[in-house]
Structures are given as C-alpha cells and as structure tokens.
Amino acid sequence: MFEPYRGLVWEARQTLRANGNRRLDGLEQTLIDVGAAMLLDANPGMTNNGVAHVMFELVHYWLSHRVIYVPTPLAQRLMATELDIPAISLKTPYQLFEMSFDNKLEVRPGVRIASCLVVIYPDAGLMSALHTRLKQCSDRSVDILNRLRKTDKMPYQEVEVAARTCRSFYIVYRLHDREEICQIHFRPDEHVGKSLDDVADELLAVGIPGFRPLDKEEIDVEKALCRIVFGAMCYLGTKEPEVDEWKDRCRPRLGITPKGIILGKSVKLSTGWHLRKAHWRFFKHEKFSVPYTWVHSAEINAGLKPGGQAEKSEVLPDEQPRKEPS
C-alpha cells in the first residue's frame, strides 16, 4: 500500500476530523492561517522554512496535486545508484509533486522511508502560484494584527518569493513515527560534478542555526531520498520510461483530486548476491580527456541470497502403466 506525504495538510485534516468536521470544511483556510501564524513568529530562520512548506502544500494540494508513485523494486535500484549532479539543468515536466512509496521500502532493515513533497526548478507558472499563496498568508497575518489594534491599522504588505527558489532542489519529508518535518534544500548548479551523497555531507557539515543536527538514521534517509527523487527524474528523461496512470484507492481526500502516475511497475526486486563482470565504461562528456576506463569485477549485494539464474523444473505426470495388447 502506498503512503501519502504526512505534512501540514495531513495534520490539519487529522485535527478537523478529530473535531467532528468530516467534510473537511475550511481545510485550505486552516493552512493559510498556519502560514499567517508562522509569519508572526519571532524566529526568522524557522519562519522562512515553515512558510515555504505552507506555500508548497497550498499549491500542491489545491492547484496541481500531482503524485508520482515509486514501487519498492524501482526505489531500491535508485537508492543503490551512484548519481553525480550533471552540468545541465534536469529537464522534467513536474516541478512540484508528491512522491509516494509503499510501506515495504526500507533504507536499512527496520528503517522505513517516508513519502515526500518535492520541488525541482520551479518555472514561471509555479513561482507565480507560490507568490499568490505567500500574499494570502501575509494578508491574513495583517488581519490578525489589526484585530488587536484599535488605531494605526497596518496596511497589507508587498511580498516576494526568494529568487533562488527557481534554481532549487527541495524535498520536504517526515520520518515514520517522528514529529519533526525535515527538509533537504540546495541548488544543483552550485554542486556540478559532485555525488548526491557528497553534497548531503557538505550541507550537514555546515549546519543551520535553529535546526538540530540529524542522527545517523536520518542522514541515511536523507541520502536515500535524494538518490530516489533525482534518479526518478532522470528515469523519466530516458528514451522509453515505463510510466502508467495510477489511482490509489486508499488515498485520503486532500485538496483536489490527485493526478497520479506510477514508474517502473514491471521492475522486479533487485538481484541477489552475484559477481558483476569486468567491462569497459565509456564517457561522452567533453570534460574527460580519456573517454573510457576499465571497471574491474565486483561483488554485488553481499550477504543476500545468491542471485544466479532461477532454477527451472518441470513436473512430469506419473507414468501410466502400459496396457498389454489383448
């Protein structure tokens, strides 16, 4: 079963239902109120990140609601893939979407990975929608302040979405059974030629004021999510990706009707323990002065069951006794 992203809209939905609002009336306005409350917060760093989450979810659930479903076999292969950030922008038809995983996906034994909300290189249309949502939250915060003032009412403020957002790779997620909402945010064009794991290590080494350091488990999840999301976008850019429409009948009602696709539905579970043969690897990019290298044989998936060719057998019917001629 695929799991939805459990973000701010999910929390608001749970609260409304607990209060007897089964029709979820006012869910959108509730999230705008949350954004307004964050703008009134005294911590600028936490406010900017929190309001960004609100804007993304408001646009996602009520203006697009695109969901990409990634089955565990494909996700496992993407997690094991070593990806370097290319010198060109990642071309994708989706700039804001939810990536949903099924409940079998584990980063390591016992550690399940959560679904996430993704923003990649927002175009002009998405930036405009984000600006509108930010303005709604800002106007609402002014209304709240003016209720407390008898005179000198505040005018509505001009707002602006940070320009660097349009070059962002942004993932918002929550670990299973954890309260905190986590985020991964960087500009790929500032890390060209580096692996996603190296970029994650660099970002974590710097640290962000107001945010607690991640533990080992959370770091593993963060790196795995980067490889899956970035790899899925690369997969969509291949010549003939396996893409099918998908409707998750277990998905709760959130915003408008979701438009879902599933990737690599026929991909099987990763191969077992085996030796990969030695081979030549060729490079097409002009930066390589020697456009090839020899890759030695390697042991793959050590510790798993041997992944040789499946044994084939055929059960023959019991031999019938031959009748003697009469």
ZATIRO-318890 format. One record per residue (C-alpha): residue in three letters; x, z, y; residue number from 0. Coordinates in steps of 0.05 Angstrom, whole numbers, plus 5000, padded with zeros to 4 digits. Example, Ala and Ser with C-alpha at 12.3 -4.5 7.8 and 13.67 -1.06 7.14 Angstrom:
<recs>
<rec bamar="ALA" px="5246" pz="5156" py="4910" fivex="0"/>
<rec bamar="SER" px="5273" pz="5143" py="4979" fivex="1"/>
</recs>
This chain:
<recs>
<rec bamar="MET" px="5000" pz="5000" py="5000" fivex="0"/>
<rec bamar="PHE" px="5027" pz="4981" py="5068" fivex="1"/>
<rec bamar="GLU" px="5032" pz="5035" py="5120" fivex="2"/>
<rec bamar="PRO" px="5016" pz="5028" py="5195" fivex="3"/>
<rec bamar="TYR" px="5061" pz="5050" py="5251" fivex="4"/>
<rec bamar="ARG" px="5045" pz="5122" py="5268" fivex="5"/>
<rec bamar="GLY" px="5056" pz="5123" py="5342" fivex="6"/>
<rec bamar="LEU" px="5018" pz="5146" py="5403" fivex="7"/>
<rec bamar="VAL" px="4955" pz="5106" py="5389" fivex="8"/>
<rec bamar="TRP" px="4954" pz="5134" py="5318" fivex="9"/>
<rec bamar="GLU" px="4959" pz="5205" py="5346" fivex="10"/>
<rec bamar="ALA" px="4904" pz="5192" py="5397" fivex="11"/>
<rec bamar="ARG" px="4860" pz="5163" py="5342" fivex="12"/>
<rec bamar="GLN" px="4870" pz="5224" py="5298" fivex="13"/>
<rec bamar="THR" px="4853" pz="5270" py="5357" fivex="14"/>
<rec bamar="LEU" px="4789" pz="5233" py="5374" fivex="15"/>
<rec bamar="ARG" px="4766" pz="5232" py="5302" fivex="16"/>
<rec bamar="ALA" px="4780" pz="5307" py="5296" fivex="17"/>
<rec bamar="ASN" px="4736" pz="5318" py="5357" fivex="18"/>
<rec bamar="GLY" px="4678" pz="5281" py="5324" fivex="19"/>
<rec bamar="ASN" px="4689" pz="5214" py="5361" fivex="20"/>
<rec bamar="ARG" px="4683" pz="5169" py="5300" fivex="21"/>
<rec bamar="ARG" px="4672" pz="5106" py="5343" fivex="22"/>
<rec bamar="LEU" px="4738" pz="5119" py="5379" fivex="23"/>
<rec bamar="ASP" px="4706" pz="5110" py="5448" fivex="24"/>
<rec bamar="GLY" px="4758" pz="5116" py="5503" fivex="25"/>
<rec bamar="LEU" px="4819" pz="5106" py="5458" fivex="26"/>
<rec bamar="GLU" px="4850" pz="5056" py="5506" fivex="27"/>
<rec bamar="GLN" px="4836" pz="5100" py="5567" fivex="28"/>
<rec bamar="THR" px="4865" pz="5160" py="5530" fivex="29"/>
<rec bamar="LEU" px="4931" pz="5124" py="5522" fivex="30"/>
<rec bamar="ILE" px="4931" pz="5105" py="5596" fivex="31"/>
<rec bamar="ASP" px="4921" pz="5179" py="5611" fivex="32"/>
<rec bamar="VAL" px="4980" pz="5196" py="5567" fivex="33"/>
<rec bamar="GLY" px="5023" pz="5146" py="5606" fivex="34"/>
<rec bamar="ALA" px="5000" pz="5177" py="5672" fivex="35"/>
<rec bamar="ALA" px="5018" pz="5247" py="5648" fivex="36"/>
<rec bamar="MET" px="5087" pz="5222" py="5629" fivex="37"/>
<rec bamar="LEU" px="5097" pz="5193" py="5698" fivex="38"/>
<rec bamar="LEU" px="5082" pz="5261" py="5727" fivex="39"/>
<rec bamar="ASP" px="5135" pz="5293" py="5683" fivex="40"/>
<rec bamar="ALA" px="5196" pz="5321" py="5718" fivex="41"/>
<rec bamar="ASN" px="5247" pz="5293" py="5668" fivex="42"/>
<rec bamar="PRO" px="5263" pz="5221" py="5689" fivex="43"/>
<rec bamar="GLY" px="5300" pz="5202" py="5625" fivex="44"/>
<rec bamar="MET" px="5245" pz="5226" py="5579" fivex="45"/>
<rec bamar="THR" px="5192" pz="5197" py="5626" fivex="46"/>
<rec bamar="ASN" px="5221" pz="5126" py="5625" fivex="47"/>
<rec bamar="ASN" px="5225" pz="5124" py="5550" fivex="48"/>
<rec bamar="GLY" px="5157" pz="5155" py="5540" fivex="49"/>
<rec bamar="VAL" px="5122" pz="5108" py="5588" fivex="50"/>
<rec bamar="ALA" px="5157" pz="5049" py="5555" fivex="51"/>
<rec bamar="HIS" px="5126" pz="5070" py="5488" fivex="52"/>
<rec bamar="VAL" px="5057" pz="5074" py="5521" fivex="53"/>
<rec bamar="MET" px="5064" pz="5004" py="5552" fivex="54"/>
<rec bamar="PHE" px="5086" pz="4973" py="5487" fivex="55"/>
<rec bamar="GLU" px="5029" pz="5003" py="5448" fivex="56"/>
<rec bamar="LEU" px="4976" pz="4986" py="5500" fivex="57"/>
<rec bamar="VAL" px="4998" pz="4913" py="5499" fivex="58"/>
<rec bamar="HIS" px="5006" pz="4911" py="5424" fivex="59"/>
<rec bamar="TYR" px="4940" pz="4942" py="5402" fivex="60"/>
<rec bamar="TRP" px="4894" pz="4913" py="5455" fivex="61"/>
<rec bamar="LEU" px="4925" pz="4846" py="5473" fivex="62"/>
<rec bamar="SER" px="4961" pz="4818" py="5412" fivex="63"/>
<rec bamar="HIS" px="4962" pz="4865" py="5350" fivex="64"/>
<rec bamar="ARG" px="5009" pz="4821" py="5310" fivex="65"/>
<rec bamar="VAL" px="5033" pz="4853" py="5246" fivex="66"/>
<rec bamar="ILE" px="5089" pz="4828" py="5201" fivex="67"/>
<rec bamar="TYR" px="5085" pz="4856" py="5130" fivex="68"/>
<rec bamar="VAL" px="5150" pz="4860" py="5092" fivex="69"/>
<rec bamar="PRO" px="5145" pz="4876" py="5017" fivex="70"/>
<rec bamar="THR" px="5197" pz="4923" py="4987" fivex="71"/>
<rec bamar="PRO" px="5236" pz="4869" py="4948" fivex="72"/>
<rec bamar="LEU" px="5250" pz="4829" py="5011" fivex="73"/>
<rec bamar="ALA" px="5263" pz="4891" py="5052" fivex="74"/>
<rec bamar="GLN" px="5314" pz="4915" py="5001" fivex="75"/>
<rec bamar="ARG" px="5351" pz="4849" py="5004" fivex="76"/>
<rec bamar="LEU" px="5351" pz="4851" py="5080" fivex="77"/>
<rec bamar="MET" px="5377" pz="4923" py="5080" fivex="78"/>
<rec bamar="ALA" px="5435" pz="4901" py="5037" fivex="79"/>
<rec bamar="THR" px="5452" pz="4842" py="5081" fivex="80"/>
<rec bamar="GLU" px="5512" pz="4845" py="5128" fivex="81"/>
<rec bamar="LEU" px="5489" pz="4815" py="5195" fivex="82"/>
<rec bamar="ASP" px="5531" pz="4800" py="5256" fivex="83"/>
<rec bamar="ILE" px="5497" pz="4791" py="5323" fivex="84"/>
<rec bamar="PRO" px="5501" pz="4716" py="5339" fivex="85"/>
<rec bamar="ALA" px="5525" pz="4686" py="5404" fivex="86"/>
<rec bamar="ILE" px="5458" pz="4654" py="5418" fivex="87"/>
<rec bamar="SER" px="5391" pz="4687" py="5431" fivex="88"/>
<rec bamar="LEU" px="5348" pz="4700" py="5370" fivex="89"/>
<rec bamar="LYS" px="5291" pz="4650" py="5373" fivex="90"/>
<rec bamar="THR" px="5226" pz="4679" py="5348" fivex="91"/>
<rec bamar="PRO" px="5152" pz="4666" py="5361" fivex="92"/>
<rec bamar="TYR" px="5140" pz="4741" py="5363" fivex="93"/>
<rec bamar="GLN" px="5165" pz="4785" py="5420" fivex="94"/>
<rec bamar="LEU" px="5122" pz="4846" py="5407" fivex="95"/>
<rec bamar="PHE" px="5097" pz="4863" py="5338" fivex="96"/>
<rec bamar="GLU" px="5089" pz="4917" py="5286" fivex="97"/>
<rec bamar="MET" px="5130" pz="4912" py="5223" fivex="98"/>
<rec bamar="SER" px="5095" pz="4946" py="5165" fivex="99"/>
<rec bamar="PHE" px="5127" pz="4967" py="5100" fivex="100"/>
<rec bamar="ASP" px="5095" pz="4991" py="5036" fivex="101"/>
<rec bamar="ASN" px="5103" pz="5062" py="5011" fivex="102"/>
<rec bamar="LYS" px="5154" pz="5042" py="4957" fivex="103"/>
<rec bamar="LEU" px="5210" pz="5027" py="5006" fivex="104"/>
<rec bamar="GLU" px="5267" pz="5077" py="5006" fivex="105"/>
<rec bamar="VAL" px="5332" pz="5077" py="5045" fivex="106"/>
<rec bamar="ARG" px="5362" pz="5120" py="4991" fivex="107"/>
<rec bamar="PRO" px="5329" pz="5160" py="4934" fivex="108"/>
<rec bamar="GLY" px="5275" pz="5204" py="4963" fivex="109"/>
<rec bamar="VAL" px="5282" pz="5180" py="5034" fivex="110"/>
<rec bamar="ARG" px="5224" pz="5133" py="5052" fivex="111"/>
<rec bamar="ILE" px="5227" pz="5087" py="5112" fivex="112"/>
<rec bamar="ALA" px="5170" pz="5085" py="5162" fivex="113"/>
<rec bamar="SER" px="5137" pz="5025" py="5194" fivex="114"/>
<rec bamar="CYS" px="5157" pz="5010" py="5265" fivex="115"/>
<rec bamar="LEU" px="5139" pz="4975" py="5331" fivex="116"/>
<rec bamar="VAL" px="5187" pz="4921" py="5354" fivex="117"/>
<rec bamar="VAL" px="5203" pz="4887" py="5420" fivex="118"/>
<rec bamar="ILE" px="5251" pz="4828" py="5420" fivex="119"/>
<rec bamar="TYR" px="5270" pz="4787" py="5481" fivex="120"/>
<rec bamar="PRO" px="5203" pz="4792" py="5519" fivex="121"/>
<rec bamar="ASP" px="5182" pz="4727" py="5552" fivex="122"/>
<rec bamar="ALA" px="5147" pz="4720" py="5620" fivex="123"/>
<rec bamar="GLY" px="5078" pz="4730" py="5590" fivex="124"/>
<rec bamar="LEU" px="5096" pz="4795" py="5555" fivex="125"/>
<rec bamar="MET" px="5133" pz="4820" py="5617" fivex="126"/>
<rec bamar="SER" px="5072" pz="4807" py="5659" fivex="127"/>
<rec bamar="ALA" px="5027" pz="4845" py="5610" fivex="128"/>
<rec bamar="LEU" px="5076" pz="4903" py="5609" fivex="129"/>
<rec bamar="HIS" px="5075" pz="4905" py="5685" fivex="130"/>
<rec bamar="THR" px="4999" pz="4907" py="5686" fivex="131"/>
<rec bamar="ARG" px="4998" pz="4965" py="5637" fivex="132"/>
<rec bamar="LEU" px="5051" pz="5003" py="5677" fivex="133"/>
<rec bamar="LYS" px="5009" pz="4993" py="5740" fivex="134"/>
<rec bamar="GLN" px="4948" pz="5022" py="5705" fivex="135"/>
<rec bamar="CYS" px="4987" pz="5084" py="5684" fivex="136"/>
<rec bamar="SER" px="5016" pz="5091" py="5754" fivex="137"/>
<rec bamar="ASP" px="4948" pz="5085" py="5788" fivex="138"/>
<rec bamar="ARG" px="4920" pz="5136" py="5741" fivex="139"/>
<rec bamar="SER" px="4975" pz="5186" py="5757" fivex="140"/>
<rec bamar="VAL" px="4960" pz="5177" py="5832" fivex="141"/>
<rec bamar="ASP" px="4886" pz="5190" py="5818" fivex="142"/>
<rec bamar="ILE" px="4905" pz="5255" py="5782" fivex="143"/>
<rec bamar="LEU" px="4948" pz="5278" py="5840" fivex="144"/>
<rec bamar="ASN" px="4895" pz="5260" py="5893" fivex="145"/>
<rec bamar="ARG" px="4844" pz="5303" py="5857" fivex="146"/>
<rec bamar="LEU" px="4888" pz="5363" py="5872" fivex="147"/>
<rec bamar="ARG" px="4897" pz="5344" py="5945" fivex="148"/>
<rec bamar="LYS" px="4845" pz="5358" py="5999" fivex="149"/>
<rec bamar="THR" px="4882" pz="5317" py="6051" fivex="150"/>
<rec bamar="ASP" px="4940" pz="5267" py="6055" fivex="151"/>
<rec bamar="LYS" px="4917" pz="5226" py="5996" fivex="152"/>
<rec bamar="MET" px="4973" pz="5187" py="5963" fivex="153"/>
<rec bamar="PRO" px="4968" pz="5111" py="5963" fivex="154"/>
<rec bamar="TYR" px="4976" pz="5071" py="5899" fivex="155"/>
<rec bamar="GLN" px="5049" pz="5054" py="5885" fivex="156"/>
<rec bamar="GLU" px="5084" pz="4988" py="5870" fivex="157"/>
<rec bamar="VAL" px="5115" pz="4987" py="5801" fivex="158"/>
<rec bamar="GLU" px="5167" pz="4944" py="5767" fivex="159"/>
<rec bamar="VAL" px="5187" pz="4936" py="5694" fivex="160"/>
<rec bamar="ALA" px="5263" pz="4942" py="5686" fivex="161"/>
<rec bamar="ALA" px="5294" pz="4872" py="5689" fivex="162"/>
<rec bamar="ARG" px="5339" pz="4887" py="5629" fivex="163"/>
<rec bamar="THR" px="5277" pz="4894" py="5585" fivex="164"/>
<rec bamar="CYS" px="5274" pz="4818" py="5578" fivex="165"/>
<rec bamar="ARG" px="5340" pz="4818" py="5541" fivex="166"/>
<rec bamar="SER" px="5324" pz="4878" py="5496" fivex="167"/>
<rec bamar="PHE" px="5322" pz="4891" py="5422" fivex="168"/>
<rec bamar="TYR" px="5277" pz="4952" py="5417" fivex="169"/>
<rec bamar="ILE" px="5250" pz="4989" py="5356" fivex="170"/>
<rec bamar="VAL" px="5205" pz="5050" py="5360" fivex="171"/>
<rec bamar="TYR" px="5192" pz="5087" py="5295" fivex="172"/>
<rec bamar="ARG" px="5176" pz="5154" py="5264" fivex="173"/>
<rec bamar="LEU" px="5205" pz="5182" py="5200" fivex="174"/>
<rec bamar="HIS" px="5157" pz="5206" py="5147" fivex="175"/>
<rec bamar="ASP" px="5136" pz="5278" py="5156" fivex="176"/>
<rec bamar="ARG" px="5172" pz="5283" py="5224" fivex="177"/>
<rec bamar="GLU" px="5140" pz="5296" py="5291" fivex="178"/>
<rec bamar="GLU" px="5191" pz="5261" py="5336" fivex="179"/>
<rec bamar="ILE" px="5185" pz="5188" py="5355" fivex="180"/>
<rec bamar="CYS" px="5253" pz="5155" py="5351" fivex="181"/>
<rec bamar="GLN" px="5279" pz="5092" py="5384" fivex="182"/>
<rec bamar="ILE" px="5334" pz="5040" py="5378" fivex="183"/>
<rec bamar="HIS" px="5348" pz="5002" py="5442" fivex="184"/>
<rec bamar="PHE" px="5405" pz="4955" py="5460" fivex="185"/>
<rec bamar="ARG" px="5419" pz="4886" py="5489" fivex="186"/>
<rec bamar="PRO" px="5445" pz="4839" py="5435" fivex="187"/>
<rec bamar="ASP" px="5481" pz="4795" py="5486" fivex="188"/>
<rec bamar="GLU" px="5527" pz="4854" py="5501" fivex="189"/>
<rec bamar="HIS" px="5548" pz="4861" py="5428" fivex="190"/>
<rec bamar="VAL" px="5560" pz="4789" py="5405" fivex="191"/>
<rec bamar="GLY" px="5600" pz="4784" py="5341" fivex="192"/>
<rec bamar="LYS" px="5591" pz="4857" py="5321" fivex="193"/>
<rec bamar="SER" px="5553" pz="4880" py="5260" fivex="194"/>
<rec bamar="LEU" px="5488" pz="4917" py="5270" fivex="195"/>
<rec bamar="ASP" px="5518" pz="4979" py="5236" fivex="196"/>
<rec bamar="ASP" px="5577" pz="4979" py="5285" fivex="197"/>
<rec bamar="VAL" px="5530" pz="4973" py="5345" fivex="198"/>
<rec bamar="ALA" px="5488" pz="5032" py="5319" fivex="199"/>
<rec bamar="ASP" px="5552" pz="5074" py="5312" fivex="200"/>
<rec bamar="GLU" px="5574" pz="5057" py="5383" fivex="201"/>
<rec bamar="LEU" px="5506" pz="5075" py="5412" fivex="202"/>
<rec bamar="LEU" px="5503" pz="5140" py="5374" fivex="203"/>
<rec bamar="ALA" px="5574" pz="5159" py="5395" fivex="204"/>
<rec bamar="VAL" px="5555" pz="5154" py="5468" fivex="205"/>
<rec bamar="GLY" px="5494" pz="5198" py="5463" fivex="206"/>
<rec bamar="ILE" px="5436" pz="5201" py="5512" fivex="207"/>
<rec bamar="PRO" px="5422" pz="5262" py="5556" fivex="208"/>
<rec bamar="GLY" px="5357" pz="5297" py="5537" fivex="209"/>
<rec bamar="PHE" px="5357" pz="5270" py="5466" fivex="210"/>
<rec bamar="ARG" px="5382" pz="5309" py="5406" fivex="211"/>
<rec bamar="PRO" px="5435" pz="5277" py="5360" fivex="212"/>
<rec bamar="LEU" px="5409" pz="5244" py="5297" fivex="213"/>
<rec bamar="ASP" px="5425" pz="5272" py="5229" fivex="214"/>
<rec bamar="LYS" px="5455" pz="5231" py="5171" fivex="215"/>
<rec bamar="GLU" px="5387" pz="5214" py="5143" fivex="216"/>
<rec bamar="GLU" px="5361" pz="5189" py="5210" fivex="217"/>
<rec bamar="ILE" px="5424" pz="5147" py="5221" fivex="218"/>
<rec bamar="ASP" px="5415" pz="5114" py="5153" fivex="219"/>
<rec bamar="VAL" px="5343" pz="5097" py="5171" fivex="220"/>
<rec bamar="GLU" px="5362" pz="5070" py="5239" fivex="221"/>
<rec bamar="LYS" px="5415" pz="5023" py="5210" fivex="222"/>
<rec bamar="ALA" px="5368" pz="5001" py="5154" fivex="223"/>
<rec bamar="LEU" px="5312" pz="4986" py="5204" fivex="224"/>
<rec bamar="CYS" px="5359" pz="4944" py="5247" fivex="225"/>
<rec bamar="ARG" px="5381" pz="4902" py="5187" fivex="226"/>
<rec bamar="ILE" px="5309" pz="4893" py="5163" fivex="227"/>
<rec bamar="VAL" px="5279" pz="4874" py="5230" fivex="228"/>
<rec bamar="PHE" px="5337" pz="4829" py="5252" fivex="229"/>
<rec bamar="GLY" px="5341" pz="4798" py="5183" fivex="230"/>
<rec bamar="ALA" px="5267" pz="4785" py="5181" fivex="231"/>
<rec bamar="MET" px="5271" pz="4747" py="5247" fivex="232"/>
<rec bamar="CYS" px="5330" pz="4707" py="5220" fivex="233"/>
<rec bamar="TYR" px="5289" pz="4693" py="5157" fivex="234"/>
<rec bamar="LEU" px="5232" pz="4666" py="5200" fivex="235"/>
<rec bamar="GLY" px="5282" pz="4618" py="5231" fivex="236"/>
<rec bamar="THR" px="5304" pz="4588" py="5165" fivex="237"/>
<rec bamar="LYS" px="5281" pz="4518" py="5144" fivex="238"/>
<rec bamar="GLU" px="5225" pz="4538" py="5098" fivex="239"/>
<rec bamar="PRO" px="5209" pz="4613" py="5102" fivex="240"/>
<rec bamar="GLU" px="5154" pz="4638" py="5056" fivex="241"/>
<rec bamar="VAL" px="5101" pz="4660" py="5105" fivex="242"/>
<rec bamar="ASP" px="5028" pz="4674" py="5087" fivex="243"/>
<rec bamar="GLU" px="4969" pz="4702" py="5125" fivex="244"/>
<rec bamar="TRP" px="4954" pz="4774" py="5104" fivex="245"/>
<rec bamar="LYS" px="4897" pz="4821" py="5116" fivex="246"/>
<rec bamar="ASP" px="4909" pz="4894" py="5098" fivex="247"/>
<rec bamar="ARG" px="4841" pz="4922" py="5078" fivex="248"/>
<rec bamar="CYS" px="4868" pz="4994" py="5080" fivex="249"/>
<rec bamar="ARG" px="4890" pz="4988" py="5153" fivex="250"/>
<rec bamar="PRO" px="4854" pz="5036" py="5201" fivex="251"/>
<rec bamar="ARG" px="4816" pz="5007" py="5262" fivex="252"/>
<rec bamar="LEU" px="4863" pz="5009" py="5322" fivex="253"/>
<rec bamar="GLY" px="4850" pz="4965" py="5383" fivex="254"/>
<rec bamar="ILE" px="4832" pz="4893" py="5369" fivex="255"/>
<rec bamar="THR" px="4831" pz="4860" py="5300" fivex="256"/>
<rec bamar="PRO" px="4903" pz="4853" py="5275" fivex="257"/>
<rec bamar="LYS" px="4932" pz="4785" py="5260" fivex="258"/>
<rec bamar="GLY" px="4979" pz="4794" py="5201" fivex="259"/>
<rec bamar="ILE" px="5029" pz="4752" py="5162" fivex="260"/>
<rec bamar="ILE" px="5069" pz="4771" py="5101" fivex="261"/>
<rec bamar="LEU" px="5140" pz="4748" py="5088" fivex="262"/>
<rec bamar="GLY" px="5173" pz="4732" py="5022" fivex="263"/>
<rec bamar="LYS" px="5113" pz="4751" py="4979" fivex="264"/>
<rec bamar="SER" px="5145" pz="4720" py="4916" fivex="265"/>
<rec bamar="VAL" px="5213" pz="4752" py="4926" fivex="266"/>
<rec bamar="LYS" px="5229" pz="4795" py="4866" fivex="267"/>
<rec bamar="LEU" px="5265" pz="4862" py="4864" fivex="268"/>
<rec bamar="SER" px="5339" pz="4860" py="4877" fivex="269"/>
<rec bamar="THR" px="5384" pz="4842" py="4819" fivex="270"/>
<rec bamar="GLY" px="5415" pz="4897" py="4777" fivex="271"/>
<rec bamar="TRP" px="5488" pz="4913" py="4763" fivex="272"/>
<rec bamar="HIS" px="5529" pz="4849" py="4758" fivex="273"/>
<rec bamar="LEU" px="5594" pz="4816" py="4777" fivex="274"/>
<rec bamar="ARG" px="5589" pz="4765" py="4833" fivex="275"/>
<rec bamar="LYS" px="5634" pz="4705" py="4821" fivex="276"/>
<rec bamar="ALA" px="5691" pz="4688" py="4867" fivex="277"/>
<rec bamar="HIS" px="5676" pz="4630" py="4914" fivex="278"/>
<rec bamar="TRP" px="5695" pz="4594" py="4978" fivex="279"/>
<rec bamar="ARG" px="5658" pz="4613" py="5042" fivex="280"/>
<rec bamar="PHE" px="5656" pz="4562" py="5098" fivex="281"/>
<rec bamar="PHE" px="5645" pz="4576" py="5172" fivex="282"/>
<rec bamar="LYS" px="5612" pz="4527" py="5220" fivex="283"/>
<rec bamar="HIS" px="5623" pz="4564" py="5286" fivex="284"/>
<rec bamar="GLU" px="5678" pz="4535" py="5330" fivex="285"/>
<rec bamar="LYS" px="5709" pz="4603" py="5342" fivex="286"/>
<rec bamar="PHE" px="5740" pz="4602" py="5272" fivex="287"/>
<rec bamar="SER" px="5808" pz="4567" py="5273" fivex="288"/>
<rec bamar="VAL" px="5808" pz="4568" py="5197" fivex="289"/>
<rec bamar="PRO" px="5737" pz="4549" py="5178" fivex="290"/>
<rec bamar="TYR" px="5739" pz="4576" py="5107" fivex="291"/>
<rec bamar="THR" px="5761" pz="4636" py="5066" fivex="292"/>
<rec bamar="TRP" px="5765" pz="4655" py="4993" fivex="293"/>
<rec bamar="VAL" px="5717" pz="4711" py="4972" fivex="294"/>
<rec bamar="HIS" px="5740" pz="4750" py="4911" fivex="295"/>
<rec bamar="SER" px="5693" pz="4770" py="4856" fivex="296"/>
<rec bamar="ALA" px="5657" pz="4836" py="4869" fivex="297"/>
<rec bamar="GLU" px="5617" pz="4888" py="4831" fivex="298"/>
<rec bamar="ILE" px="5546" pz="4889" py="4858" fivex="299"/>
<rec bamar="ASN" px="5494" pz="4945" py="4852" fivex="300"/>
<rec bamar="ALA" px="5539" pz="4990" py="4811" fivex="301"/>
<rec bamar="GLY" px="5500" pz="5046" py="4778" fivex="302"/>
<rec bamar="LEU" px="5437" pz="5005" py="4767" fivex="303"/>
<rec bamar="LYS" px="5417" pz="4974" py="4701" fivex="304"/>
<rec bamar="PRO" px="5456" pz="4912" py="4682" fivex="305"/>
<rec bamar="GLY" px="5424" pz="4852" py="4717" fivex="306"/>
<rec bamar="GLY" px="5441" pz="4797" py="4667" fivex="307"/>
<rec bamar="GLN" px="5391" pz="4745" py="4644" fivex="308"/>
<rec bamar="ALA" px="5329" pz="4777" py="4616" fivex="309"/>
<rec bamar="GLU" px="5326" pz="4776" py="4541" fivex="310"/>
<rec bamar="LYS" px="5277" pz="4725" py="4514" fivex="311"/>
<rec bamar="SER" px="5240" pz="4734" py="4449" fivex="312"/>
<rec bamar="GLU" px="5183" pz="4702" py="4413" fivex="313"/>
<rec bamar="VAL" px="5137" pz="4737" py="4364" fivex="314"/>
<rec bamar="LEU" px="5120" pz="4693" py="4305" fivex="315"/>
<rec bamar="PRO" px="5056" pz="4703" py="4266" fivex="316"/>
<rec bamar="ASP" px="5061" pz="4734" py="4198" fivex="317"/>
<rec bamar="GLU" px="5075" pz="4682" py="4147" fivex="318"/>
<rec bamar="GLN" px="5013" pz="4667" py="4107" fivex="319"/>
<rec bamar="PRO" px="5021" pz="4663" py="4031" fivex="320"/>
<rec bamar="ARG" px="5023" pz="4592" py="4007" fivex="321"/>
<rec bamar="LYS" px="4965" pz="4573" py="3963" fivex="322"/>
<rec bamar="GLU" px="4985" pz="4547" py="3896" fivex="323"/>
<rec bamar="PRO" px="4956" pz="4478" py="3881" fivex="324"/>
<rec bamar="SER" px="4896" pz="4482" py="3835" fivex="325"/>
</recs>
